C-alpha cells in the first residue's frame, strides 16, 4: 500500500494527497482517542448529577480541577521527550494514562474528590501527549508539506470529537447504564493505544540533543522562534474564547439555553471540512498568508457578533479561523526549532498561547461586565489587526 | 501484515467485549404488577430504587421524586446532546397528569405539604463562560391554577435591605411553607451561597443568611434543616430555629449532599452514599439506616 517518497526518505501513502503514513497513523490514533474521551465528556454531567447525586456546587468543584494541570505536564513531558529522544514513549504514556482513567471513573464511586483526581489525571495524560505528538508529525512530513500534514491530523482529530457524543448516547440508549459508556470508552481508548503502538514510528533526529539546563531560554534565544511565540501569545490575548462567542450568539439569536451545546458542532464541522484545504493552501501560498487570513476571519466573527449577525455566518467563520491557524502555527514553528528540543519548543508555544487565551477570557469577561459585550469586541478586534502587523514573522 | 492481524483480533475482542457489556441483560427489569402506591394515603415512606430507578412499589421510573397529599412530582432525564428533563405531575395513583419539558439535568424536586405547589431544580452545563462554573434553573408549578414559572431567577431579591442585582444568580433547592406561598431556597451569587425566603404570591425574596443550601422546612413551619459548608469543604446538616435563629449541627457527621425530607416532626431523612438514612433534627441521637440502595425519600 505504501510507496517510498523521494524527498527525505519519508514514507508516503498513495492517497493522492501524499500524506505520510505516520501522519495518517497519528490522525487515526487521535480520531479513535477523541471518540473515547468525548464519550466520557458527554455523559459525565449526567453521571455525576443523576447517578451519584452530586449537587451543582460539588460538580463545579470537580470541573474546576481541569484547569492548570495540562500546562505544567505539557512542559515537563516535552522536556523528557527531548532529553530521551523518545517522543513515542512519552506520547504513549499519555495515551495509556488517559485510557486507564476511563475505568478509574466508575471505580471512584461517589467521592467528588476521587472523581476530580481521575478527571485531572485524564487531563494530565492529554497534556503529556500533545507536544510529543505534534513534534512527531512535524518530523514525519516533508517541511514543504507540513501545513497539509497538520491539516489532515486536525481534521481527523475533530471528526473523532464529533463522533464521541453520538457514540456515548447510542451506548447509553442501548444499555441505560453509565458504566457501559465508560467500559466502551475504555475499549475504544485501548484500540487507539494499540494503533499507536503498532503503526506510529518514533522519529529521532540525527543531530545529538544539546544538553541545555534551561531549554526555554535556549529556545527563545532564536530570534525567529521568539517572534513567532510573541506573535502567537499576543494574538492569544485578543482571542475571545469560544464560550463567549457561543453565549453572545445565543443571546443575539434568542436561542433556548438547551441548544447551546449544539453551537460548537457547527464550528467543528467547518473545521473538519476546511483543515486540509487550508493546510495545503498554507504550503502553497505560505503559512503567514493563511495565518493572517484565519485571523481576518476572527475579526469578521467579532464584527458579526457586534452586529448581531446570524449563527450560520459566525460558526463557519470561527471554524475557518481554527482551520487556518491551529495546525498552520505548528507547521510554521516545527522547522524553526533546533534538533533535540523540538518537543519543548512546541510545548512552550502551545502553553504560552493557552495561558494568553485564559488571560483574555478574564479580560473580556471584565470588559463585558463593565461596558457590555460590544466595546470589548471592538477592542479585541483592533488588537488582532495590530498584532497582524507582525505577520511576516510567521513563515 | 502481522500488525494487521493483531489489530483485527483486538478490534474483534474489544468490540465483542464492549458490545457484550452494553447489551448483557444483567440490569433488573421493571417489576410487573399493578401500582400499590396511593399518594393520598398519609404517612407512607416512599423511596426511589437505585438499581431500577423505580419508585418502590410502583411502576413509575424517576430520576428524582417527591410527593405529598395525593400529588407527586417525577423528574425524568432525557440524556442527549441537548439534555432535557421531563417534570411529570402525578395524581394519587401515580398517573402522570401533566408534563413540563425543561432544559437541563434533574437535581431537586419538592411538593408542598398540601400537595398544591411543586418545585424542581435542573442543572444546566455549558451555558457558562468559565469552565469551572455551572448554572441551575429552579421552577415552580401551582397545581391549583396550572401556572408554571420556568425559572424563578427573575424574582426581585433583597439583600441587606436593598434590591440586589447580578447576572450570575442561581437558585436551587426550594421548600414550601404551610401557606403554599412562602418558600425557602438557596441562591448562589459571586461565589457565595445564601438562604433566601421568598413569597410566591407577592413575588419577592430576601436573603436571610449566608452558607445554607437545600433547606427543608419542618411540617410545623418552625425549623429549617439545610446543609452547611464546613471549612474542610464537606457539607454538614444543620437545623435553624426560625423563632430564635439558633443554629444546631445535627448528629450526622458525614458529608451529606442532599436536600433532606421530614420523616416526622422531629426527624429528617436523606440520601447518603447509596442508602437512605434518618437523624433527629435537634442534634441529639445518631443516624440510622432507613432503606438500602435507595434515594429521593419522601413521606406521603
Boltz contact constraints between the chains, C-beta under 6 A:
constraints:
  - contact:
      token1: [A, 45]
      token2: [B, 125]
      max_distance: 6.0
  - contact:
      token1: [A, 46]
      token2: [B, 79]
      max_distance: 6.0
  - contact:
      token1: [A, 46]
      token2: [B, 105]
      max_distance: 6.0
  - contact:
      token1: [A, 49]
      token2: [B, 105]
      max_distance: 6.0
  - contact:
      token1: [A, 49]
      token2: [B, 123]
      max_distance: 6.0
  - contact:
      token1: [A, 50]
      token2: [B, 63]
      max_distance: 6.0
  - contact:
      token1: [A, 50]
      token2: [B, 77]
      max_distance: 6.0
  - contact:
      token1: [A, 53]
      token2: [B, 271]
      max_distance: 6.0
  - contact:
      token1: [A, 55]
      token2: [B, 257]
      max_distance: 6.0
  - contact:
      token1: [A, 56]
      token2: [B, 123]
      max_distance: 6.0
  - contact:
      token1: [A, 56]
      token2: [B, 134]
      max_distance: 6.0
  - contact:
      token1: [A, 56]
      token2: [B, 136]
      max_distance: 6.0
  - contact:
      token1: [A, 58]
      token2: [B, 257]
      max_distance: 6.0
  - contact:
      token1: [A, 59]
      token2: [B, 134]
      max_distance: 6.0
  - contact:
      token1: [A, 60]
      token2: [B, 132]
      max_distance: 6.0
  - contact:
      token1: [A, 60]
      token2: [B, 133]
      max_distance: 6.0
  - contact:
      token1: [A, 60]
      token2: [B, 134]
      max_distance: 6.0
  - contact:
      token1: [A, 63]
      token2: [B, 132]
      max_distance: 6.0
  - contact:
      token1: [A, 64]
      token2: [B, 132]
      max_distance: 6.0
  - contact:
      token1: [A, 165]
      token2: [B, 81]
      max_distance: 6.0
  - contact:
      token1: [A, 169]
      token2: [B, 80]
      max_distance: 6.0
  - contact:
      token1: [A, 171]
      token2: [B, 22]
      max_distance: 6.0
  - contact:
      token1: [A, 172]
      token2: [B, 79]
      max_distance: 6.0
  - contact:
      token1: [A, 174]
      token2: [B, 22]
      max_distance: 6.0
  - contact:
      token1: [A, 175]
      token2: [B, 22]
      max_distance: 6.0
  - contact:
      token1: [A, 180]
      token2: [B, 21]
      max_distance: 6.0
  - contact:
      token1: [A, 180]
      token2: [B, 22]
      max_distance: 6.0
  - contact:
      token1: [A, 183]
      token2: [B, 21]
      max_distance: 6.0
  - contact:
      token1: [A, 184]
      token2: [B, 18]
      max_distance: 6.0
  - contact:
      token1: [A, 187]
      token2: [B, 14]
      max_distance: 6.0
  - contact:
      token1: [A, 187]
      token2: [B, 18]
      max_distance: 6.0
  - contact:
      token1: [A, 190]
      token2: [B, 14]
      max_distance: 6.0
  - contact:
      token1: [A, 191]
      token2: [B, 14]
      max_distance: 6.0
  - contact:
      token1: [A, 194]
      token2: [B, 10]
      max_distance: 6.0
  - contact:
      token1: [A, 198]
      token2: [B, 3]
      max_distance: 6.0
  - contact:
      token1: [A, 243]
      token2: [B, 129]
      max_distance: 6.0
  - contact:
      token1: [A, 244]
      token2: [B, 129]
      max_distance: 6.0
  - contact:
      token1: [A, 247]
      token2: [B, 129]
      max_distance: 6.0
  - contact:
      token1: [A, 257]
      token2: [B, 103]
      max_distance: 6.0
  - contact:
      token1: [A, 257]
      token2: [B, 127]
      max_distance: 6.0
  - contact:
      token1: [A, 258]
      token2: [B, 82]
      max_distance: 6.0
  - contact:
      token1: [A, 258]
      token2: [B, 103]
      max_distance: 6.0
  - contact:
      token1: [A, 260]
      token2: [B, 126]
      max_distance: 6.0
  - contact:
      token1: [A, 260]
      token2: [B, 127]
      max_distance: 6.0
  - contact:
      token1: [A, 261]
      token2: [B, 81]
      max_distance: 6.0
  - contact:
      token1: [A, 261]
      token2: [B, 126]
      max_distance: 6.0
